[in-house]
Amino acid sequence: MEDKRDPSVLPTSYKTKSMDVFTVEGDEITDNKSGSHKDRLTVTHQIKLAIGRCFLIQVGSTSGVKSDEQGFKEHISSSNPCVRYVNTMINNIRLSLGDTKLVVHLLVIVFAIASWADMNGMWSEMPLLTLGAPEQWTLASYVIIIGQVANIGPILFVMVSYFLPSTRPQLEISVSFLVILVSMVAAFLMGYFYDHTSYIAGEERSTGLLLINFFLAVGDCTSSVCFYAYMSLMKPQYIASLLLGEGLSGFLPGMLALIQGAGEVHCVNGSSVVNHTYPNGTIYNVTEYTVYPQYEQPLFSVRVYFIVVSVMIALSAIAFVVLNKWSYCRSEFVKHRDIHVTVATAEGEGANGRRSSYGSVDEQVVHVNGGSDVASKSSNLDSCHDGVHNTYEANSSKEELQEVSFRGSGNARLRSIWKNLVYLENLSRAKFFWLLFIVLIVNITLTTFLPTVQIYTVLPYGLEYYHLTTSLVQMSNPVACFFAVFILAEQVWVISVITLLGQFIVAYLIYLAAQSPEPPLHKETGGGEIAVFSWILVTLLLIYAKVCVAGVFRKCGGRSALVWAGFITQVGTSIGAIVGFLLVNHYHLFKDAPYC
């Protein structure tokens, strides 16, 4: 019999690929399979409908049955706030992706995991490496000082790219793949040779571990330069995925170490018979009783841990190859050959003679060098230039920088030199140097000095606390960066207060290290927990402060200010590493203790 009701109020039926059929009429829903009738959507039906909205198929062609997905979306979106929220998230993701591809973003994330996965993994594994290393508690200081020597890698890369510009962009691609390959092989070898030792200058050293550590550090330090250079070949939207992958390079090894566990050290009583001789030549036996540590293995061994890390890096290598060889991904690269991108400085001019302000979008001047397709692409380049400048003019309310003349003398000349070095629109010179000082202090303390003495601050409380600290610190670093994405402090006084709070905790941790092997509360409940929490908190505070400084420099100082921040960062890490190494190995200011 034909239904005489108004078609606009007829029940609407939906059918999913799981063959679940639902009839929605007003605010009521009927499950056609069970025949049950509900006044409101239950949680089960919400889940079914939320999934079904993505897999709808036609139920029928009669009136009252919608064969398209749109009607279902409209009804659910208007009646279910949870689905509306999900829809909003999906739309925001789509807007964020723009004209980029989700698969390529995922591949970039996997590729970027190789950046620091092996070194972060080594730090997460430090409690287990220390147990068998002849350096014992001083092992971390050697690892850090070797890491500073490994900076020769990025220096060589920068020199080659500067003096041999014709090697680009193949240089970025080749070096990036070489870095991944070296890191993967080194991590694999670390699992087999970390416990190999030899005598150097009469002292036993962990030659296998320290030698492989050098190659790990060279690869990771170089990745900080070549990976970003490689990403300049792709659309700029993918840089966020690179940063996310770098964060996972610390998070994943830390999580793996937590799963592994630290094992336990038990003190076992032992005895031995020793022969002694009286002055008259009589030999007698003496039984000596000793207590020695017996180590209980964790869930899986150090070898398995590093093999898993090498597998992570192998996946990064596969992702990198796919990015470069798959045509679907190649379409996301800049399509012009031999492209050199020059960011206009405060004294430089763009293609149209307009000067860029560091407080706004950086202008990019694109030069295409030789090739049979240059003429055919010139119109595309022109439109690219116009797009950049139109974006600049539409979004920037800043005035053009005035011409800086170097013909003057005295203060005018000094001001000119200052503006040439770094132009600050909303930041005074005093605040600029103060923020650079914050960057220096943070890198001296957090980046190199504290890791050198970390073992002295927590191992006296127990091996499990040292293991928790090394793992959770690696995981806290990306968490702080992720938080800064949503709330970025830009006021100098706020950054200063956060840094000051962090330095108070730094002072407390140094005090704990100085009191080793009997730091405060080392035999009391809660002492180890306080030490671990202090490490997590100081990492969150100082990493967040460093990211905020970078944000201020990017907004108010631009490229030159960030270059200065990078230079000061390297100076700070070198100072912290050298000071820590000398205090631990030369002056012996920090004391270790036997396990039993």
Residue pairs with C-beta under 8 A, 6 or more apart in sequence:
3 10
3 63
3 64
7 63
7 64
9 25
10 25
10 63
10 64
11 23
11 24
11 25
11 30
11 64
12 23
12 24
12 25
12 64
12 65
12 66
12 71
12 72
12 75
13 21
13 22
13 23
13 24
13 32
13 59
13 60
13 64
13 65
13 66
14 21
14 22
14 23
14 24
14 49
14 52
14 56
14 59
14 66
14 72
15 21
15 22
15 56
15 57
15 58
15 59
16 48
16 51
16 52
16 55
16 56
16 57
17 55
17 57
18 52
18 55
19 33
20 31
20 33
20 48
20 52
21 31
21 32
21 33
21 59
22 29
22 30
22 31
22 32
22 45
22 48
22 49
22 52
23 29
23 30
23 32
24 75
27 39
27 40
27 79
28 37
28 38
28 39
29 38
29 40
29 41
29 45
30 36
30 37
30 38
31 38
31 45
38 45
41 49
41 79
41 80
46 80
46 82
46 83
49 72
49 76
49 80
49 83
50 76
50 80
50 82
50 83
50 86
52 72
53 69
53 72
53 73
53 76
53 83
56 68
56 69
56 72
58 67
59 65
59 67
60 67
61 67
66 72
73 87
76 83
77 83
77 84
77 87
96 237
97 105
97 237
98 237
99 235
100 235
100 237
100 238
100 332
101 328
101 329
101 332
103 328
103 329
104 234
104 238
104 323
104 328
104 329
104 332
105 238
105 241
106 241
107 319
107 322
107 323
107 329
108 231
108 234
108 238
108 241
108 242
108 245
108 319
108 323
109 241
109 242
109 244
109 245
109 248
110 245
110 315
110 316
110 318
110 319
111 180
111 242
111 245
111 316
111 319
111 320
111 323
112 227
112 241
112 242
112 243
112 244
112 245
112 246
112 248
112 249
112 316
113 245
113 246
113 248
113 249
113 252
113 312
113 313
113 315
113 316
114 179
114 180
114 183
114 184
114 223
114 249
114 312
114 313
114 316
114 317
114 320
115 220
115 223
115 224
115 227
115 245
115 246
115 249
116 220
116 223
116 246
116 249
116 250
117 183
117 187
117 249
117 252
117 253
117 309
117 312
117 313
117 316
118 183
118 186
118 187
118 190
118 216
118 219
118 220
118 309
118 310
118 313
119 147
119 216
119 217
119 220
120 249
120 250
120 253
120 254
120 474
121 187
121 253
121 256
121 257
121 305
121 306
121 309
122 129
122 143
122 190
122 213
122 216
123 143
123 451
123 470
123 473
123 474
124 253
124 254
124 256
124 257
124 470
124 471
124 474
125 257
125 302
125 305
125 306
125 470
126 139
126 140
126 143
126 455
126 466
126 470
127 262
127 459
127 463
127 466
127 467
127 470
128 262
128 263
128 298
128 302
128 467
129 139
129 194
129 209
129 302
130 136
130 137
130 139
130 140
130 455
130 459
131 265
131 295
131 463
132 195
133 139
133 195
133 206
133 209
134 197
134 203
134 204
134 205
134 206
135 142
135 205
135 206
136 592
137 455
137 456
137 459
137 590
137 592
138 584
138 585
138 592
139 206
139 209
140 451
140 452
140 453
140 454
140 455
141 452
141 580
141 581
141 584
141 585
142 206
142 210
142 581
143 210
143 213
144 448
144 451
144 452
144 577
144 580
144 581
145 577
145 578
145 581
146 210
146 213
146 214
146 217
147 213
147 217
147 221
147 577
148 448
148 573
148 574
148 577
148 578
149 214
149 217
150 214
150 217
150 218
150 220
150 221
151 221
151 570
152 218
153 218
153 219
153 221
153 222
154 221
154 222
154 224
154 225
154 226
157 171
157 175
157 222
157 225
157 226
157 229
158 225
160 167
160 171
161 167
161 168
161 171
161 172
161 229
164 171
165 340
168 229
168 338
168 340
169 230
169 233
169 338
169 339
171 229
172 226
172 229
172 230
172 232
172 233
173 230
173 233
173 324
175 222
175 226
176 223
176 226
176 227
176 230
176 320
177 317
177 320
177 321
179 219
179 220
179 222
179 223
179 226
179 227
180 219
180 313
180 316
180 317
180 320
181 317
182 215
182 218
182 219
183 216
183 219
183 220
183 223
183 313
184 310
184 313
184 314
184 316
184 317
185 310
186 212
186 215
186 216
186 219
187 216
187 306
187 309
187 310
187 313
188 306
188 307
188 310
189 212
190 209
190 212
190 213
190 216
190 306
191 302
191 303
191 304
191 305
191 306
191 307
191 310
192 303
193 208
193 209
193 212
194 206
194 208
194 209
194 212
194 302
194 303
194 306
195 206
195 208
195 209
196 206
196 207
196 208
196 209
197 204
197 205
197 206
197 207
197 208
198 204
198 205
198 207
199 205
200 207
227 242
228 239
228 242
231 238
231 239
231 242
232 341
233 333
233 334
233 339
234 332
234 333
234 334
235 332
235 333
235 334
238 332
243 481
246 478
247 477
247 478
247 481
247 482
248 478
250 474
250 475
250 477
250 478
251 474
251 475
251 478
252 312
253 309
253 312
253 474
254 470
254 471
254 472
254 473
254 474
254 475
255 471
255 475
256 305
256 308
256 309
257 305
257 467
257 470
257 471
257 474
258 468
258 471
258 472
259 299
260 298
260 299
260 300
260 305
261 298
261 299
261 467
262 298
262 463
262 464
262 466
262 467
262 468
263 295
263 296
263 297
263 298
263 463
264 295
264 296
264 463
264 464
265 293
265 294
265 295
265 296
265 463
265 595
265 596
266 293
266 294
266 295
266 296
267 291
267 292
267 293
267 294
267 595
267 596
268 291
268 292
268 293
268 294
269 289
269 290
269 291
270 289
270 290
270 291
270 292
271 287
271 288
271 289
271 290
272 287
272 288
272 290
273 285
273 286
273 287
273 288
274 285
274 286
274 287
274 288
275 283
275 284
275 285
275 286
276 283
276 284
276 285
276 286
277 283
277 284
278 284
291 596
292 596
293 594
293 595
293 596
322 329
323 329
324 330
335 377
336 366
336 368
336 377
336 380
336 381
337 368
337 371
337 373
338 368
338 369
338 370
338 371
339 366
339 367
339 368
340 366
340 367
340 369
341 364
341 365
341 366
342 348
342 364
342 365
342 367
343 356
343 362
343 363
343 364
343 559
344 350
344 355
344 356
344 362
344 363
344 364
344 365
345 356
345 559
345 560
346 355
346 356
346 358
346 401
346 404
346 419
346 420
346 423
346 558
346 560
347 404
347 420
348 355
348 356
349 355
350 356
350 363
350 365
350 389
351 365
351 366
351 385
352 385
352 389
354 363
354 389
354 392
354 400
355 400
355 401
356 362
356 363
356 392
357 396
357 398
357 399
357 400
357 401
357 423
357 425
358 423
358 424
358 425
358 556
358 557
358 558
358 559
358 560
358 561
359 396
359 398
359 425
359 426
359 555
359 556
359 558
360 392
360 395
360 396
360 398
361 388
361 391
361 392
361 395
361 396
362 558
362 559
363 388
363 389
363 392
364 388
366 381
366 384
366 385
368 374
368 377
368 378
368 381
398 425
401 423
404 416
404 419
404 420
405 412
405 416
406 413
406 416
408 416
418 429
421 560
421 564
422 432
422 557
422 558
422 560
422 561
422 564
423 557
423 558
423 560
424 432
424 556
424 557
424 561
425 556
426 555
426 556
427 435
427 492
427 552
427 556
427 557
431 492
432 557
432 561
434 492
434 496
435 492
435 495
435 549
435 552
435 553
436 564
436 565
436 568
438 495
438 496
438 499
438 545
438 546
438 549
439 546
439 549
439 565
439 568
439 569
439 572
440 568
440 571
440 572
440 575
441 499
441 503
441 572
442 499
442 502
442 542
442 545
442 546
442 572
443 546
443 568
443 569
443 571
443 572
443 573
443 576
444 572
444 573
444 575
444 576
444 579
445 503
445 506
445 542
445 576
446 502
446 506
446 538
446 539
446 542
446 543
447 569
447 572
447 573
447 576
448 572
448 573
448 574
448 575
448 576
448 577
448 580
449 576
449 577
449 579
449 580
450 506
450 509
450 510
450 538
450 576
451 580
452 576
452 577
452 580
452 581
452 583
452 584
453 509
453 510
453 513
453 580
453 583
453 584
453 590
454 466
454 469
454 470
454 535
455 466
455 592
456 512
456 513
456 516
456 590
456 591
456 592
457 469
457 509
457 512
457 513
457 516
457 519
457 531
457 535
458 465
458 466
458 469
458 512
458 528
458 531
458 532
458 535
459 465
459 466
459 516
459 592
460 516
460 517
460 518
460 519
460 522
460 593
461 519
461 522
461 527
461 528
461 531
462 528
464 528
465 528
465 529
465 531
465 532
468 532
469 531
469 532
469 535
472 532
472 535
472 536
473 535
473 536
473 539
476 536
476 539
476 540
476 543
477 539
477 543
479 540
480 539
480 540
480 541
480 543
480 544
480 547
481 543
481 544
481 547
483 540
483 544
484 544
484 547
484 548
484 551
488 547
488 548
488 551
489 495
489 498
489 544
489 548
490 548
490 551
490 552
490 555
492 552
494 548
495 545
495 548
495 549
495 552
498 541
498 542
498 544
498 545
498 548
499 541
499 542
499 545
501 541
502 538
502 541
502 542
502 545
505 534
505 537
505 538
505 541
506 538
506 542
508 534
509 531
509 534
509 535
509 538
511 519
512 519
512 520
512 531
513 519
513 590
514 589
514 590
516 590
516 591
516 592
516 593
517 591
517 592
517 593
518 593
519 527
519 531
520 527
521 527
521 530
522 528
549 565
550 562
550 565
553 561
553 562
553 564
553 565
554 561
554 562
557 564
583 589
583 590
584 590
